[in-house]
Amino acid sequence: MFRVAYRSVLRADLGVAEIESLLTSSAEHNARVGVTSAFLMNDRRCLHAMEGSPKVIRSILECIWDDRRNEEFAILDIAYGEAALFPDWPLKVITAETLQEDDSLQQHPGVLWLANMGGGLDVYFQPAQRGAD
């Protein structure tokens, strides 16, 4: 199983409807091409792990790289695993609210692996740092 994790920031001018549309179309595409993933989102900061065939993952990453809705794109990890970390999730969106509603996510190995790249669940889901007024 080929796995990639990256971080990005969604542009400030994206509205809620556009973000929801992006996530819905991504989940539908992932389901069609056999990709599973977890998408941690805090404010506009995103951590995303995808797994599937290397060719498909590379194609998706190229689209994300070219998508101007994302800023500060950086690949955090590339790995191979014996089994999928997110076998039932075409695109599982996880927010601070999601973690409160489903505390089993806090112990999910794939979620922990991804969150640790952002400093851990507690650190990642702290409010985003803002510049001084």
C-alpha positions as CSV (number, residue, x, y, z in Angstrom):
1,M,0.0,0.0,0.0
2,F,1.5,3.3,-1.1
3,R,0.9,6.2,1.3
4,V,1.6,9.9,1.1
5,A,0.9,12.6,3.7
6,Y,1.0,16.3,2.9
7,R,-0.1,19.6,4.4
8,S,-1.6,22.7,2.9
9,V,-3.7,25.7,3.7
10,L,-6.9,26.5,1.9
11,R,-7.0,30.0,0.4
12,A,-8.7,32.6,2.6
13,D,-11.2,33.6,-0.1
14,L,-12.8,30.1,-0.4
15,G,-16.3,30.0,0.9
16,V,-17.8,27.2,3.0
17,A,-19.8,25.9,0.0
18,E,-16.7,25.8,-2.2
19,I,-14.8,23.8,0.5
20,E,-17.7,21.4,0.9
21,S,-17.9,20.9,-2.8
22,L,-14.1,20.3,-3.0
23,L,-14.3,17.7,-0.3
24,T,-17.4,15.9,-1.8
25,S,-15.9,15.7,-5.2
26,S,-12.6,14.5,-3.8
27,A,-14.4,11.7,-1.8
28,E,-16.3,10.6,-4.9
29,H,-13.1,10.6,-7.0
30,N,-11.2,8.6,-4.4
31,A,-14.0,6.0,-4.2
32,R,-13.9,5.6,-8.0
33,V,-10.1,5.2,-8.2
34,G,-9.6,3.0,-5.1
35,V,-7.9,5.6,-2.8
36,T,-8.6,5.8,0.9
37,S,-7.7,8.8,3.0
38,A,-8.0,10.9,6.1
39,F,-8.2,14.7,5.9
40,L,-7.6,16.6,9.1
41,M,-8.8,20.2,8.9
42,N,-8.4,23.0,11.5
43,D,-9.6,26.4,10.3
44,R,-8.0,26.3,6.8
45,R,-5.0,24.3,7.8
46,C,-5.1,20.7,6.3
47,L,-3.2,17.5,6.9
48,H,-4.1,14.8,4.4
49,A,-3.0,11.2,4.1
50,M,-3.9,9.2,1.0
51,E,-3.2,5.6,0.2
52,G,-3.6,3.5,-2.9
53,S,-1.6,2.6,-6.0
54,P,1.5,4.8,-6.6
55,K,0.3,5.9,-10.1
56,V,-3.1,7.0,-8.8
57,I,-1.6,8.8,-5.8
58,R,0.9,10.6,-7.9
59,S,-1.8,11.8,-10.3
60,I,-3.9,13.1,-7.4
61,L,-0.9,14.9,-5.9
62,E,-0.1,16.6,-9.3
63,C,-3.7,17.9,-9.4
64,I,-3.5,19.2,-5.8
65,W,-0.1,20.8,-6.6
66,D,-1.7,22.6,-9.5
67,D,-4.9,23.5,-7.6
68,R,-4.7,27.2,-6.7
69,R,-7.2,26.7,-3.9
70,N,-4.3,25.2,-1.9
71,E,-1.4,27.3,-0.5
72,E,1.8,26.2,1.4
73,F,1.6,22.7,-0.1
74,A,4.3,20.4,1.3
75,I,4.7,16.6,1.2
76,L,5.4,15.4,4.8
77,D,5.9,11.7,4.3
78,I,5.9,8.9,1.7
79,A,5.7,5.4,2.9
80,Y,4.7,1.8,2.0
81,G,2.5,-0.2,4.3
82,E,1.3,-3.8,4.3
83,A,-2.3,-2.9,5.0
84,A,-4.4,0.2,4.5
85,L,-4.7,2.6,7.4
86,F,-8.0,4.0,6.2
87,P,-9.6,1.0,4.5
88,D,-13.2,2.2,4.7
89,W,-12.6,6.0,4.2
90,P,-12.6,7.4,0.6
91,L,-12.1,10.8,2.4
92,K,-12.7,11.0,6.1
93,V,-12.8,14.7,7.1
94,I,-11.8,15.1,10.7
95,T,-12.2,18.4,12.6
96,A,-12.0,19.2,16.3
97,E,-15.8,18.8,16.4
98,T,-15.5,15.4,14.7
99,L,-13.0,14.2,17.3
100,Q,-15.4,15.3,20.1
101,E,-18.3,13.5,18.5
102,D,-16.4,10.3,17.8
103,D,-13.7,9.8,20.4
104,S,-12.6,6.5,18.7
105,L,-10.9,8.6,16.1
106,Q,-8.4,9.8,18.8
107,Q,-7.1,6.3,19.0
108,H,-7.2,5.4,15.3
109,P,-3.6,4.4,14.2
110,G,-3.9,6.2,10.9
111,V,-5.3,9.4,12.4
112,L,-2.5,9.4,15.0
113,W,0.1,8.8,12.4
114,L,-1.1,11.8,10.4
115,A,-1.8,14.1,13.3
116,N,1.8,13.5,14.7
117,M,3.1,15.2,11.5
118,G,1.2,18.3,12.7
119,G,2.5,17.9,16.3
120,G,-0.2,15.6,17.6
121,L,-4.0,15.9,17.8
122,D,-3.9,18.3,20.7
123,V,-1.4,20.6,19.1
124,Y,-2.8,20.4,15.6
125,F,-6.4,21.2,16.8
126,Q,-5.4,24.2,18.8
127,P,-6.7,27.4,17.2
128,A,-4.6,28.5,14.3
129,Q,-2.0,31.1,15.2
130,R,-2.9,34.6,14.0
131,G,-0.7,37.6,13.5
132,A,-0.8,40.4,16.1
133,D,-3.5,43.0,15.5
